[in-house]
Amino acid sequence: MSGKLNEDSQTRRITRHDFYFETPLYTAVSDAELEENLSVGEVDARSPLNKIDTTYSIKDEPVDYFDSSDIFRRIQLTCKRKGEVLTFIVARSNGKYMKIGQAPSLADIQFGDMDDKYGKILDKESLFLLKRAVGLAAHGTGAGSFVYLRRIFEGLIKESYEANKDPLNVSEKEFQSKRMDEKIQLLKNYLPDELSEMKPLYGLLSQGVHELTEEECLQYFPALKLSIELILDAKIEAQKKAKRISEVKSQIAAISSQVGEKKK
């Protein structure tokens, strides 16, 4: 999961945000993994309806009791800014927690403002792949979600090569024959630092497709999705910086021209 790692016990530490906004349905989470109480307090997140960063208050109430070891709870997260309510049904049994239902769905929550945020940095196919990965993970298909994340990663590398193949002076045939870590090394001067630093990411995605169980893929999906998002966020920031630099250069050129005219 995307939760933090406890250095002493090497146990994943899962926050309220991780559990409600990242963890797929039917994924068991133990008390030892939880960083904080799921049933009380507040949680910060992006509103899928209003597309704003907000804080949700947490309300916990019983749904039904079957025996002493199985308790089903209805947990409602209420947006403190707009009043939007997200509802989760959580099963608690033998020291473990599992979401068994939620509205809106995890896919809808994670799609959120995906179009607005990544629509300008990803082409339609890549944006579809990202949504498909999120949708599959939300419905419990772990290995399939890894396939789509891997294709996005491959697309980002190919895009960088196409944009910089002239200065690289490497033919497409030669480039395609290289292993992924070699491609990343070749493109290191043209890739976001976040991508260059994530060389193991592609290997993990490939391992997930071919070797890991569905449960392991679902367990690791949030962290790997976040890795892809960090790479995309870096590209967005690079574009914004390039735009600001271009605007400043234009303004300085205009000022220089005006000052030059006054000197005449």
N, C-alpha and C positions, 0 to 999 in steps of 0.2 A: 504494500500500500504506500501511499505518499506520506504516511505519518513519519515522525522523527524517530531516530534510532537511539535507544538508551545505551550509552557506551559501556555501562557496567554489566548489564545483563544481556546485551545484544538482542533485546526484545524490541520489536517494532512498537512505537508509541503512536497510538491512533487518537487523533483529536475528534471533537464533536463534528467539526467541518469534514474531516476525512470520512467519518462514518455516514453522515447524512448526505453529503454532496459528492462523494467519490466511490463509496463502496457499493458494489452490485448487490441485488437481492440474493438472498439465500447464502450469503457469505458469512460464516461463523466468525465472531470476534470474541476473544476471551477477556476476562477481567484484567489479566496480566498485560494485555496489549493496550488497554485503554489508558489514555493520559488523564482523562477527566470524566466526571459523571455525565452520562448522556442525557439524563432526565431533568436537569435543572440548569438555570442560568441563561446564558445567551450564546449565540454563535454568529460570527460575521460571514457573509457570503454575498454572491452576486444574485440579484433577483431575476429569475427567468422570465417573469411577466413584465416587470417595469424596467428591466435592463439597467439597474443601478446597483452600486455597492451599498449594502445595508446591514443592519443588525436584526436578527430574529430572536424573540423571546421564546423560551421553551416551556410548553405545558404538557404534563404527563398524566394520563388517566388510564384506569384498567379497561380492558375490552371484555374479557371473560376469563374464568378460571376452570381448568380441567383437572388438575391434581396439584399436589404440593410442589412439584418440580417444574411445572410448565405454566408460565404466566404471560399472557398477551397484553401488550400495552399500546394505547393509541397516543402518539406523541405529535403534537402540533407546534409548528414553528410559525410565529406571527411576525410579519415585517413591522418594525417599529416606526418606519417612515410612511408606508402606504397601506398597512393593514392586510396585505396579502397573506394567506395561510397555506402552508405546506403540511401535508398529513402523512405520517408514517405509522405502520403497524409493525411493532418490534416484538419478537418472541425472545423470552429470557428463560434459559434452562441450563442447570448445572454449571453456572458460572460463565455462560456464553450468551452472546447477543446476536440476533440475526434479523435483518429487515425482511419481512415476508410480504410487504405491500407498501406502496407509496403513491401519492398523487400530488403534483404531476409526477410522471415517470422520471427515472434517473436520466434517461436520454434527453427528455424535454428540458430537465434542469441543466444538464451539461451543454445542450445546444445553445441555450440562453441567447446571448448576442454573438454567437459564433460567426454568423453571416456578416454582421457589422464589423467585428474585430478582425477576422481573417479573410473576408471576401476580397479585400484589395491586395492581399499578399499571396493568396493561393488562387490558382485557376479553378474553374468549376469542377474539374475531375478530382483535383487534390482535396478540395473542400468536401466533395461527396465522400471521398475516402475517409476523411477525418470523422465525418458524421457517421459513416458506416461502422467505423471502429468503435466509436462510443456507443452506438446502438446495439451492436453485437455484445459488447461487454455488459451493457445494462441488462441484456436478456440471457446472460450466463454463458455466452460463447467466447471462451478465452482465446484459444488458438486462432480462431478466425479473426478476432480483433487485432491480433499481432500481425497477421498478414497485411492488413490495411495500413497499420502504422509503419510497417517496413516499406511498403510501396511509397508512402509519403516521404520517408527518409531518402529512399532511392531517387525520388523525384527532385528533392532539394539538391542532391549532389549533381544530378544530371543538369539541372537548371544552372548551377554555378559553372559547370564545365562549358555549357553552350555559351554563356555570357563572357567567358574568359579564355576560350580555346585559342584565340590568336596570340595573346602574350604567352600562353603556356607552351605553344608550339608542339602539341601532342595530338596525333591523329585520333579520330574517334575510335578506330579499331584498336589502337594501342591502349586508349583509355578504358574501353570496355573490357579488355583482357585483364585488367588489374583487379586485385582484391579490393574490397571496400576500404580497408584501412590504408591501402596504398593510394586510393583515389582521394581520401581525405587529406593525407599527407601532401599530395601533389597540389591540392587546392587550398592548403592552409592559409595562404595569404589573401584568399578571396572569400573565405567562409567566416560567418560570425564566430567569435571566440567560443561561444556556447556549444556550437556544433563541433568544432575542432576538438574541444575538450571531452566530447562524448563519444569517442571512438568505440568504446565497448557497447554502445547502445545498439548498433546494428547486429552485433553478435548475439546479444540478449534476445532481440526480436527474432532472429533466425532460430535460436535455440528454442524459443517458445513455440515456434511453428512446428519444429521437428521432434522435440524431445520432452518438453514440459507437459504436465497434465493440465486439463482444463482448469482445475482448481488453482494450480500454481500460476497459470497465465492470468486468471482473474485477480489473484492476490497481487501480482506485480504490475497489472495494467495501469492503475492510477499513476504510479511513479514514472512509467515509460511514456504515458500520455503527457504528463507534465513536462518531461524532457523535450518532447516534440513541440509543445506549446512555448517553452522557453526559447527554443531555436527560432520559432516564428515571431515571438515577441522581440527578439534581438534584431530580426530583419525589419520589423516595423520601426523600431527605434532608429536603425541605420537610415531608413528612408526619410524619417522625420528630420534627422540631423542633416542629411544631404539637402533636403528642401530648405532648412533654415540657413545653411551655408550659402546656397544659391540666392536666397532672398537677401541676405546680408551683402553679398557681393554686388548684387544689382543696386541696392541702396547706396553702397559706398561709391559705386561707379557714377550714380546719378548725382550724389553730393559733390564728388570730384569735378564733375562736369559743370555744376552750378558755380562752384568756387572758381573754377577756371574762367568762366564767363565774366565773373565779377572783376577779375584781375585785368581783363582787357580794357 
